[in-house]
């Protein structure tokens, strides 16, 4: 099965077309989560945090409590259907979560191989490094996850990413493998 990643605006369409087994939403605290209906009761994780890397007034940084909840939730994914991960734009929090999910489900795979698969699926991915660092520690990957993401990055500045985005400022929906 695959890991589906998208911006908030594409969630309903992907739920309708792919019937994912589980959904992970990572949105700013003041955003409204998409309604996914009774079929996803207990199968839709909603995390409220900003796509932030450093503490700033009014920002909710990703924390270890978010990562523990995320790992417990995606750890229950049995891969009978895709898992859908989204954030507002489909670029930072969601791509980090897709990478984390693939690493969790492939404990013996090389993190770099997983990172390269993410980069092939979404060249504009800018995985939230704070989420990656925290998951790396929680999974005892000894900085291999963080190094894989930073070493495979395309060194695009945010301004270059913004120029390459769709006119609405969102990334494109994509899927990546879940087995390595």
BELJOJO-V600884 format. One record per residue. N is the residue number from 0. RES is the residue in three letters. SS is DSSP state (H for helix, E for strand, - for the rest). NEAR is the number of other ideal C-beta (glycine too) atoms within 8 Angstrom. Layout:
BEGIN
n=N res=RES ss=SS near=NEAR
n=N res=RES ss=SS near=NEAR
END
This chain:
BEGIN
n=0 res=UNK ss=- near=9
n=1 res=UNK ss=E near=8
n=2 res=UNK ss=E near=13
n=3 res=UNK ss=E near=14
n=4 res=UNK ss=E near=16
n=5 res=UNK ss=E near=15
n=6 res=UNK ss=E near=14
n=7 res=UNK ss=H near=14
n=8 res=UNK ss=H near=6
n=9 res=UNK ss=H near=12
n=10 res=UNK ss=H near=14
n=11 res=UNK ss=H near=7
n=12 res=UNK ss=H near=7
n=13 res=UNK ss=H near=13
n=14 res=UNK ss=H near=13
n=15 res=UNK ss=H near=7
n=16 res=UNK ss=H near=6
n=17 res=UNK ss=H near=10
n=18 res=UNK ss=- near=6
n=19 res=UNK ss=- near=12
n=20 res=UNK ss=- near=11
n=21 res=UNK ss=E near=14
n=22 res=UNK ss=E near=15
n=23 res=UNK ss=E near=17
n=24 res=UNK ss=E near=13
n=25 res=UNK ss=E near=11
n=26 res=UNK ss=E near=12
n=27 res=UNK ss=- near=10
n=28 res=UNK ss=- near=8
n=29 res=UNK ss=- near=3
n=30 res=UNK ss=- near=8
n=31 res=UNK ss=- near=3
n=32 res=UNK ss=- near=8
n=33 res=UNK ss=- near=9
n=34 res=UNK ss=- near=4
n=35 res=UNK ss=- near=9
n=36 res=UNK ss=- near=5
n=37 res=UNK ss=H near=4
n=38 res=UNK ss=H near=6
n=39 res=UNK ss=H near=11
n=40 res=UNK ss=- near=6
n=41 res=UNK ss=- near=4
n=42 res=UNK ss=- near=8
n=43 res=UNK ss=E near=12
n=44 res=UNK ss=E near=11
n=45 res=UNK ss=E near=7
n=46 res=UNK ss=E near=11
n=47 res=UNK ss=E near=7
n=48 res=UNK ss=- near=14
n=49 res=UNK ss=- near=8
n=50 res=UNK ss=- near=9
n=51 res=UNK ss=- near=12
n=52 res=UNK ss=- near=6
n=53 res=UNK ss=- near=5
n=54 res=UNK ss=- near=5
n=55 res=UNK ss=- near=6
n=56 res=UNK ss=- near=3
n=57 res=UNK ss=- near=3
n=58 res=UNK ss=- near=8
n=59 res=UNK ss=- near=8
n=60 res=UNK ss=- near=11
n=61 res=UNK ss=- near=11
n=62 res=UNK ss=- near=8
n=63 res=UNK ss=H near=8
n=64 res=UNK ss=H near=6
n=65 res=UNK ss=H near=12
n=66 res=UNK ss=H near=14
n=67 res=UNK ss=H near=9
n=68 res=UNK ss=H near=10
n=69 res=UNK ss=H near=14
n=70 res=UNK ss=H near=13
n=71 res=UNK ss=H near=8
n=72 res=UNK ss=H near=11
n=73 res=UNK ss=H near=16
n=74 res=UNK ss=H near=7
n=75 res=UNK ss=- near=7
n=76 res=UNK ss=- near=11
n=77 res=UNK ss=- near=5
n=78 res=UNK ss=- near=10
n=79 res=UNK ss=- near=5
n=80 res=UNK ss=- near=9
n=81 res=UNK ss=- near=11
n=82 res=UNK ss=E near=17
n=83 res=UNK ss=E near=15
n=84 res=UNK ss=E near=15
n=85 res=UNK ss=E near=16
n=86 res=UNK ss=E near=16
n=87 res=UNK ss=- near=10
n=88 res=UNK ss=- near=11
n=89 res=UNK ss=- near=16
n=90 res=UNK ss=- near=15
n=91 res=UNK ss=- near=11
n=92 res=UNK ss=H near=12
n=93 res=UNK ss=H near=16
n=94 res=UNK ss=H near=16
n=95 res=UNK ss=H near=15
n=96 res=UNK ss=H near=15
n=97 res=UNK ss=H near=13
n=98 res=UNK ss=H near=15
n=99 res=UNK ss=H near=16
n=100 res=UNK ss=H near=15
n=101 res=UNK ss=H near=17
n=102 res=UNK ss=H near=15
n=103 res=UNK ss=H near=12
n=104 res=UNK ss=H near=11
n=105 res=UNK ss=- near=11
n=106 res=UNK ss=- near=7
n=107 res=UNK ss=- near=3
n=108 res=UNK ss=- near=10
n=109 res=UNK ss=- near=7
n=110 res=UNK ss=H near=12
n=111 res=UNK ss=H near=11
n=112 res=UNK ss=H near=9
n=113 res=UNK ss=H near=15
n=114 res=UNK ss=H near=13
n=115 res=UNK ss=H near=9
n=116 res=UNK ss=H near=12
n=117 res=UNK ss=H near=16
n=118 res=UNK ss=H near=12
n=119 res=UNK ss=H near=7
n=120 res=UNK ss=H near=10
n=121 res=UNK ss=- near=13
n=122 res=UNK ss=- near=6
n=123 res=UNK ss=- near=10
n=124 res=UNK ss=- near=11
n=125 res=UNK ss=- near=10
n=126 res=UNK ss=- near=12
n=127 res=UNK ss=- near=13
n=128 res=UNK ss=H near=11
n=129 res=UNK ss=H near=10
n=130 res=UNK ss=H near=15
n=131 res=UNK ss=H near=15
n=132 res=UNK ss=H near=9
n=133 res=UNK ss=H near=13
n=134 res=UNK ss=H near=17
n=135 res=UNK ss=H near=13
n=136 res=UNK ss=H near=9
n=137 res=UNK ss=H near=10
n=138 res=UNK ss=- near=11
n=139 res=UNK ss=- near=5
n=140 res=UNK ss=- near=11
n=141 res=UNK ss=- near=5
n=142 res=UNK ss=- near=7
n=143 res=UNK ss=H near=10
n=144 res=UNK ss=H near=15
n=145 res=UNK ss=H near=11
n=146 res=UNK ss=H near=10
n=147 res=UNK ss=H near=13
n=148 res=UNK ss=H near=14
n=149 res=UNK ss=H near=8
n=150 res=UNK ss=H near=8
n=151 res=UNK ss=H near=10
n=152 res=UNK ss=- near=8
n=153 res=UNK ss=- near=5
n=154 res=UNK ss=- near=4
n=155 res=UNK ss=- near=10
n=156 res=UNK ss=- near=6
n=157 res=UNK ss=H near=7
n=158 res=UNK ss=H near=6
n=159 res=UNK ss=H near=8
n=160 res=UNK ss=H near=12
n=161 res=UNK ss=H near=8
n=162 res=UNK ss=H near=6
n=163 res=UNK ss=H near=7
n=164 res=UNK ss=- near=13
n=165 res=UNK ss=- near=7
n=166 res=UNK ss=- near=4
n=167 res=UNK ss=- near=6
n=168 res=UNK ss=- near=7
n=169 res=UNK ss=- near=14
n=170 res=UNK ss=- near=14
n=171 res=UNK ss=- near=7
n=172 res=UNK ss=- near=11
n=173 res=UNK ss=E near=10
n=174 res=UNK ss=E near=9
n=175 res=UNK ss=E near=14
n=176 res=UNK ss=E near=8
n=177 res=UNK ss=- near=12
n=178 res=UNK ss=- near=7
n=179 res=UNK ss=- near=9
END
